[in-house]
Amino acid sequence: MHLLEQKIRAANAEGRPALVPFLTAGFPDRSAFWPALMELDENGADIIEIGVPFSDPVADGPVVEEASRRALSDGVSLRGVLTSLRERKGLIKAGVVLMGYVNPFLQYGYENLARDAARGGVHGFIVPDLPHEESGPLRAALKKENIALIPLVGPNTSEERMALYAADGEGYTYVVSVMGITGERNGLAPQVAETLRRARTAFNLPLALGFGLREPAQLKDLPADAQPDAVVFGSALLKHLDAGHSAASFLAQWTGRKVEE
């Protein structure tokens, strides 16, 4: 069992969904990013997704897009992220996943990327603009280092496509709550439950629900047979941090822990 799957299954054994916060590397600024990440790690995060800043983040909403723009203007790069992770390897207890777009990864070189990611303690990658049919070279490079390439599915993903993704999937399956970009939403769309049910049938992997989550109450919109194994939250956390609040206080609404700002 892949380490990312182990992390989620362990949380589920405690009777809760695994917590998967998303942070754009270098946000809210370069000096505050790593303390925020370590605070998440120390206060209940099971897996941490780190967004690699990119100039054209097609899957991201305005909050993540602005975070990416600010990080790029501050000089944050893929190479810098990997170097910083290598310097901190062994300090982060949570699973680490890099989320980014294919162009910077191609330019870096898949073999180099996999090698340096492994040296930095990375356990998985999410690449939303990489079609499955073109994912073979990256998947092969990552597999040599036991790094998972996380599949993404959504309301418009057919059963046939899910079966195709399931044949190669590792770690967990990222279930997109809606078709479109990331960002907070008031409630979960009616089709989310059906998407989770279909993914549950297709995959033996745990299911992580993302795009639009901000608070535990939203999961009450879902019936008992369509609850995710993990929850991913990004835009709401980034806004929370940008307003000067702590990462721990955001996680507290999910963990029930008492924290001081």
Beta strands, then each sheet from edge to edge (+ up, - down):
strand 1: 18-24
strand 2: 47-51
strand 3: 95-99
strand 4: 124-126
strand 5: 148-149
strand 6: 152-153
strand 7: 173-176
strand 8: 207-210
strand 9: 230-233
sheet 1: 5+ 4+ 3+ 2+ 1+ 9+ 8+ 7+ 6+
end
